Amino acid sequence: MGRAHIIVSGIVQGVFFRANTRNQAQMLGVKGWVRNKHDGTVEITAEGDKEKVERLITWCYKGPPGAVVNDVTIKWDDYKGEFKDFSVRH
């Protein structure tokens, strides 16, 4: 099990990045949240089976249609099991 804090930069707001991230996470069985930050990046905290979290991270490098991802920063942390689902935060 693993937990990752992810920051995605580029053209990642206004292209349904959050909704698509939630859909990908739900398909993978990953729990956590996603939100837009004021600096134009998207922030994600994802927990679950480490391989599935890695698959979500791989998806983040491309994102949904319309997104242009310039960079993905990942910080691994200890799994905490604090989330029931994957949500979009505002």
N, C-alpha and C positions, 0 to 999 in steps of 0.2 A: 504494500500500500504506500501511496505517496501523496504529497501535497505540493502544489506549485503556485507561486505568485508570478503572474505573467503581465507584462506591459507590452502592448502592441502599438507601434507608431506608424504613421503614414496617413493615407486617406482612409481612415477607419471609422469616421463618424458620418452619419447621414447616408450610410450604405447598408443599413440593417445588420451591422456586424454583431450587435448585442443579441438580437433575436436569433440569428443564425448560429452564434456561439452556443446559446441555450439549446437549440435544436440538436446540434452536434453532441453536446455534453449529455443530453437526455438519451440520445441513440446509443452512446457509449456507456451509459450508466455512471457517469462522472457527476459528482455533486459539488456545489459551491455557488459562485455568483460572478456576474460581469457588470461593469458600469463604464460610462463615459467619464473621463476626467476633464477638468477645465483647460488643460494644456493641449487638448485635441487627441490624446491617446485613449486607448481602451485598456482598462485594468480588469484582470481576471484572477480569481482564486479558485483553484480546482483541486478536488480530492477524490481519491478512489484507487482502484487497481493501477499501479504505476504505469503499466503498459498502455492502459486506456487513457490516462492523463497525458502520456507522451503522444498518443495518437491525436488528442485534442490540440496539443501544442503544434504538432506537424500541420494540422488544419489551419492554425492561426497564421502560419507563414504565407498562406494564400488568401484565406478569408473568403467571404462571399463575393459573387459577381459585383463589380463596381469598386471593390476595395483595392487599394494599392498599398501593400505592406512594405515599409522601409526597414523595420527592425522589430525583433521580438526579443525581449529581455526576460529571462527565466531565473527565478530564485527558488530552489528546492527547500522544503521545510519538512518537519516531522508531521506525519499524519495525525490529525486530531479527531476526525469523525464527528465534527460538529454540525454538519449540514444534513437536512432531510431530502433536499432536492437541489436543482440548479435554477437560480433565479436571476432576473434582470433587476439591478438596483438603479435607482434614479437619484 
